[in-house]
Amino acid sequence: MSIVHVTTKKELKEQLKTKKMVLISFWAEWCGPCKMFARVLNQLNDECNGKVKIVRVNVEKSPEIAEEYKVMGIPHTRLIIHNKLREPIIGYVPFEKLKQMIGV
C-alpha cells in the first residue's frame, strides 16, 4: 500500500473508512524534520505494508484539516486505532521508536 496524500476533508474522510490503523502525518515542504520523518514513514510503509495506512497532509495546502486536528507545530502525527483518535506525536521520531509507539 502506498502513502496517500490528501488535501481536502472529503479525501481524508474517505481514507479513514478502514479497519486498519491510520497514521496521519502533518508536514510542510520547507520543514527539515518533516523531510527526515518522511523517510521514516517510507520505511514504515515498506516494512509494515498492510498493517498501517499512512496519510500525509501538507499543512500549507490544507490548513482547515490542520486546524481541525489542532496542529500547532510540525511534524505532527496522529494515530487512529479502532476509530479512536490517539494523543499526538509531535516532532521527528526515529523508525524503531515509532514502531514501538504504534505497536507494529
Beta strands, then each sheet from edge to edge (+ up, - down):
strand 1: 4-6
strand 2: 21-27
strand 3: 52-58
strand 4: 76-81
strand 5: 84-85
strand 6: 89-90
sheet 1: 1+ 3+ 2+ 4- 5+
sheet 2: 1+ 3+ 2+ 4- 6+
end
